[in-house]
């Protein structure tokens, strides 16, 4: 499809743009529906009654109990995962062992 866009009027260009945007939206909607249909088939093949049931069945993140507690402020705790809180980092830099804060 060879179109010389330089020969078109502004109105013609706007019409092409409008029709293209609508065609793109229709294409994306069809692809989304196809993907949902495939995912639903996979969910049913796995024994779920629907895609929503499968998504709802995902296990919730388990709450991790804290392993370390601030000695002066017991409300400050750390699970030992992720970035060290400032009070732990400062204590370690001061030479204190992590075990001093174990719960």
BAFI-3210 file (N, C-alpha, C; in Angstrom, 3 decimals, decimal comma, padded with zeros to 6 digits):
// residues 103
n [1|2|3|4|5|6|7|8|9|10|11|12|13|14|15|16|17|18|19|20|21|22|23|24|25|26|27|28|29|30|31|32|33|34|35|36|37|38|39|40|41|42|43|44|45|46|47|48|49|50|51|52|53|54|55|56|57|58|59|60|61|62|63|64|65|66|67|68|69|70|71|72|73|74|75|76|77|78|79|80|81|82|83|84|85|86|87|88|89|90|91|92|93|94|95|96|97|98|99|100|101|102|103]
n.u [000,844|001,031|000,994|001,060|001,545|002,096|000,613|-001,950|-004,826|-005,290|-007,670|-008,080|-005,859|-006,462|-008,736|-007,698|-006,047|-007,964|-009,435|-007,384|-006,701|-009,060|-009,047|-006,737|-007,465|-009,603|-008,195|-006,467|-008,379|-009,490|-007,245|-006,906|-009,275|-008,902|-006,662|-007,694|-009,594|-007,940|-006,511|-008,610|-009,355|-007,059|-007,186|-009,552|-008,764|-006,977|-008,580|-010,081|-013,088|-013,346|-011,461|-011,254|-011,601|-009,248|-007,336|-008,047|-007,310|-004,659|-001,933|-001,775|000,631|002,829|003,013|005,966|007,573|009,175|012,709|014,561|014,965|014,853|016,858|016,159|013,777|011,168|009,235|010,420|011,337|012,829|012,720|014,845|015,012|015,436|016,424|018,627|017,452|018,095|018,903|019,909|021,995|023,650|024,360|025,759|027,898|029,089|030,233|028,745|027,395|025,002|023,438|022,936|020,558|018,630|015,456]
n.v [-001,165|001,848|005,118|008,463|010,667|013,342|014,425|014,561|016,204|018,194|017,451|014,891|013,562|013,701|012,128|009,629|009,237|009,112|006,802|004,926|004,950|003,921|001,377|000,294|000,240|-001,600|-003,883|-004,301|-004,828|-007,231|-008,912|-008,886|-010,115|-012,641|-013,495|-013,581|-015,563|-017,782|-017,936|-018,518|-021,037|-022,460|-022,214|-023,643|-026,156|-026,737|-027,290|-025,283|-023,349|-020,979|-018,242|-016,176|-017,527|-019,001|-016,954|-015,855|-017,864|-017,709|-017,963|-016,018|-013,579|-014,578|-013,424|-012,359|-013,058|-010,843|-010,914|-009,490|-006,964|-003,599|-002,525|-000,439|000,604|-001,234|-001,336|-001,039|-003,193|-005,840|-008,067|-009,363|-009,556|-007,987|-004,504|-003,320|-001,772|001,599|001,699|-000,857|-000,975|001,083|000,052|-002,250|-001,102|000,094|-002,036|-003,909|-007,186|-008,810|-010,679|-009,623|-008,311|-010,139|-011,698]
n.w [000,000|-001,158|-000,394|-001,159|001,074|001,053|-000,971|-000,096|001,341|004,342|005,577|004,478|005,512|008,258|008,312|007,577|009,779|011,840|011,086|011,196|013,928|015,021|013,839|014,980|017,688|017,540|016,695|018,904|020,883|019,902|020,093|022,864|023,735|022,595|024,030|026,638|026,278|025,685|028,101|029,831|028,894|029,594|032,370|032,896|031,990|033,939|036,024|037,214|037,588|036,285|034,830|036,661|039,075|039,130|039,313|041,750|043,388|043,869|046,062|049,004|050,017|052,502|055,795|057,241|060,182|062,488|063,082|064,414|066,918|067,997|070,700|072,476|071,574|071,262|069,304|066,879|064,471|062,497|059,779|058,757|056,124|052,956|052,656|055,169|058,120|059,273|062,004|062,463|060,586|061,559|064,075|063,334|061,984|064,132|065,292|066,668|067,074|064,943|066,218|068,703|068,512|068,067|068,314]
ca.u [000,000|001,837|000,224|001,897|000,858|002,338|-000,387|-003,270|-005,217|-005,330|-008,886|-007,842|-004,914|-007,187|-009,646|-006,849|-005,627|-009,139|-009,731|-006,273|-006,832|-010,170|-008,624|-005,773|-008,224|-010,318|-007,199|-006,040|-009,502|-009,571|-006,113|-007,170|-010,318|-008,287|-005,787|-008,560|-010,194|-006,908|-006,230|-009,770|-009,243|-005,985|-007,707|-010,510|-008,010|-006,300|-009,579|-010,801|-014,340|-013,197|-010,184|-011,317|-011,370|-007,832|-006,599|-008,358|-006,719|-003,228|-001,652|-001,424|001,981|002,866|003,641|007,196|007,747|010,463|013,771|015,418|014,227|015,676|016,922|015,547|012,428|010,717|008,349|011,259|011,744|013,283|012,561|016,093|014,901|015,463|017,426|018,757|017,025|019,193|019,386|020,719|023,215|024,492|024,880|026,766|029,074|029,714|030,879|027,864|026,946|023,574|022,791|022,518|019,212|017,745|014,289]
ca.v [000,000|003,054|006,354|009,648|011,508|014,749|014,874|014,570|017,419|018,039|016,685|013,492|013,028|013,534|010,990|008,438|009,117|008,681|005,415|004,110|004,827|002,997|000,035|-000,154|-000,088|-002,849|-004,951|-004,557|-005,466|-008,625|-009,635|-009,033|-011,135|-013,935|-013,854|-013,944|-016,857|-018,808|-018,065|-019,188|-022,447|-023,028|-022,305|-024,755|-027,402|-026,973|-027,660|-024,128|-023,120|-019,786|-017,545|-015,410|-018,475|-019,335|-015,794|-015,693|-018,971|-017,492|-017,863|-014,690|-013,506|-014,900|-012,421|-012,859|-012,574|-010,174|-011,684|-008,582|-005,876|-002,511|-002,745|000,641|000,851|-002,561|-001,234|-001,126|-004,573|-006,147|-009,496|-009,924|-009,563|-006,666|-003,547|-003,185|-000,466|002,444|001,373|-002,075|-000,623|001,863|-000,847|-003,121|-000,262|000,343|-003,261|-004,812|-008,324|-008,860|-011,550|-008,823|-007,792|-011,271|-011,815]
ca.w [000,000|-001,299|-000,387|-001,066|002,055|000,723|-001,949|000,538|002,065|005,788|005,893|004,125|006,493|009,521|008,138|007,637|011,172|012,612|010,749|011,681|015,384|015,278|013,441|015,986|018,894|017,265|016,664|020,281|021,581|019,447|020,687|024,293|023,876|022,289|025,153|027,759|025,952|025,857|029,537|030,416|028,535|030,417|033,742|032,946|031,836|035,219|037,022|037,763|036,868|035,466|034,958|037,902|040,169|039,149|039,810|043,165|044,123|044,086|047,495|049,505|050,561|053,923|056,631|057,832|061,552|062,677|063,731|065,174|067,574|068,534|072,148|073,240|071,062|070,802|068,143|065,683|064,218|061,141|059,494|058,258|054,666|052,347|053,101|056,623|058,629|059,712|063,343|062,342|059,866|062,472|065,110|062,724|061,733|065,441|065,721|067,411|066,266|064,631|067,203|069,860|068,268|067,788|069,186]
c.u [000,895|000,930|001,210|001,166|001,048|001,306|-001,788|-003,536|-005,202|-006,546|-008,702|-006,891|-005,598|-008,116|-008,862|-006,427|-006,764|-009,444|-008,632|-006,377|-007,943|-009,770|-007,629|-006,497|-008,981|-009,359|-006,765|-007,137|-009,652|-008,460|-006,353|-008,221|-009,758|-007,413|-006,608|-009,182|-009,173|-006,608|-007,377|-009,728|-008,169|-006,465|-008,662|-009,806|-007,280|-007,285|-010,312|-012,058|-014,262|-011,803|-010,138|-011,055|-009,890|-007,020|-006,842|-007,682|-005,221|-002,967|-001,260|-000,003|001,925|003,576|004,842|007,351|009,101|011,449|014,621|014,585|015,234|015,693|016,225|014,116|011,899|009,738|009,126|011,765|012,206|013,192|013,863|016,103|014,950|016,560|017,448|018,228|018,231|019,765|020,229|022,050|024,172|025,130|025,970|028,051|029,823|030,355|030,018|027,472|025,422|022,810|022,344|021,082|018,191|016,627|014,254]
c.v [001,235|004,263|007,499|010,646|012,997|015,300|014,982|015,901|017,133|017,213|015,207|012,833|012,780|012,330|009,670|008,191|008,585|007,204|004,478|003,885|003,844|001,563|-000,536|-000,571|-001,397|-004,042|-005,313|-005,239|-006,932|-009,454|-009,885|-010,117|-012,524|-014,406|-014,294|-015,315|-017,985|-019,036|-018,784|-020,686|-023,144|-023,211|-023,483|-026,098|-027,758|-027,257|-026,499|-023,891|-021,885|-019,195|-016,767|-016,309|-018,829|-018,166|-015,572|-016,761|-018,797|-017,318|-016,439|-014,720|-013,763|-013,789|-013,050|-012,224|-011,892|-011,064|-010,811|-007,429|-004,859|-002,634|-001,659|000,940|-000,456|-002,514|-001,320|-002,547|-004,706|-007,656|-010,159|-010,012|-008,128|-005,785|-003,424|-001,818|000,287|002,044|000,099|-001,728|000,135|000,957|-001,751|-002,344|000,023|-000,916|-004,217|-005,987|-008,301|-009,675|-010,786|-008,337|-008,909|-011,345|-013,213]
c.w [000,000|-001,401|-000,283|-000,175|001,769|-000,249|-001,340|001,224|003,557|006,202|005,592|005,124|007,833|009,450|008,213|009,078|012,036|012,355|011,245|013,184|015,740|014,938|014,458|017,259|018,712|017,292|018,080|021,084|021,186|020,071|022,172|024,527|023,612|023,448|026,354|027,517|026,144|027,337|030,243|030,117|029,381|031,857|033,870|032,820|033,137|036,342|037,674|036,945|035,971|035,665|036,269|039,112|040,278|039,730|041,297|044,011|044,356|045,569|047,881|050,038|052,054|054,674|057,311|059,210|061,690|063,429|064,650|065,729|068,109|070,060|072,965|072,809|070,478|069,628|066,836|065,539|062,768|060,952|059,092|056,748|054,153|052,931|054,611|057,039|059,184|061,055|063,351|061,676|060,772|063,532|064,538|062,433|063,033|066,004|066,517|066,515|066,072|065,654|068,445|069,735|068,006|068,806|069,764]
res [x|x|x|x|x|x|x|x|x|x|x|x|x|x|x|x|x|x|x|x|x|x|x|x|x|x|x|x|x|x|x|x|x|x|x|x|x|x|x|x|x|x|x|x|x|x|x|x|x|x|x|x|x|x|x|x|x|x|x|x|x|x|x|x|x|x|x|x|x|x|x|x|x|x|x|x|x|x|x|x|x|x|x|x|x|x|x|x|x|x|x|x|x|x|x|x|x|x|x|x|x|x|x]
***
